């Protein structure tokens, strides 16, 4: 069944990836209309999230953010497909970095880095950074259940020399890579909601106490990777700009969970600047009413 679905879908995906951008975005507009006005895909989740995070905004203001978000989400989906057929020259024109010299400077010192990203603006095209670095680029990702689509996603995301590793195998592979003296840059998206039974740390995110992923911080401390926040700004449709910010140059000396806190504070700044580019379809705050008493007294961050 998995193979049949893939065989049916792949030719369409390949065809879309060869279309010019003007047609890509015309298709995106059509998908937006279908998803938002006809299907109503996760509209309830988005609406609830925006009401939680922005209670001070009027219903009209939140509705404007909601519609802009759905438009952007459709663009993101189409851009991911387009990556199958995009050239290196084209993607470098569409995803630029304001301070690439800063990251290259860390490389020259032989420093391994961990790029900590939220689900904001474009995280797919961040992979094009591998065209501008000397480090071996790794991307930590969550495997897709359909093994054929998982392989396709690996191919798409590896197009610009990124080595994708699953969350399950990441620590073992990165430890071995470091021990072999490879110069590394590792990318990880760190704003998801973890399984509550595995939650190690609870803190405020957008003013609401929730469990948060700490895997990125733990990998940094275990391997002495310098954590770097990559702020991505959407300049206009199909064009993004990234800016690096070092969280700390001495991760092993930082108090536990402070790297995670710093990452979340930077993510909040991005969201407040342009909330329509955050991925509101995730049930990010679903565990907000389940804070264990022990965490309330001992590990809830004072922010």
Secondary structure, DSSP 4 states (H G I P E B T S, - for coil): -HHHHHHHHHHHHHHHHTS-HHHHHHHHHHHHHIIIIII-TTHHHHHHHHHHH-TTS-HHHHHHHHHHHHHHHHHHHHHHHHTTT--HHHHHHHEEES-HHHHHHHHHTT--EEEEE-SBS-SSGGGGGGGG-SSEEEEEEPPPSSHHHHHHHHHHHTTTS-EEEETTTHHHHHHHHHHTT--EEEEEE--SPPPGGG---EEEETTEEEE---HHHHHHHHHTPEEEEEEEEEEETTEEEEEEEES-S-GGGSPTTHHHHHHHHHHHHHHHH-GGGB-TTS-TTTTTT---HHHHHHTS---
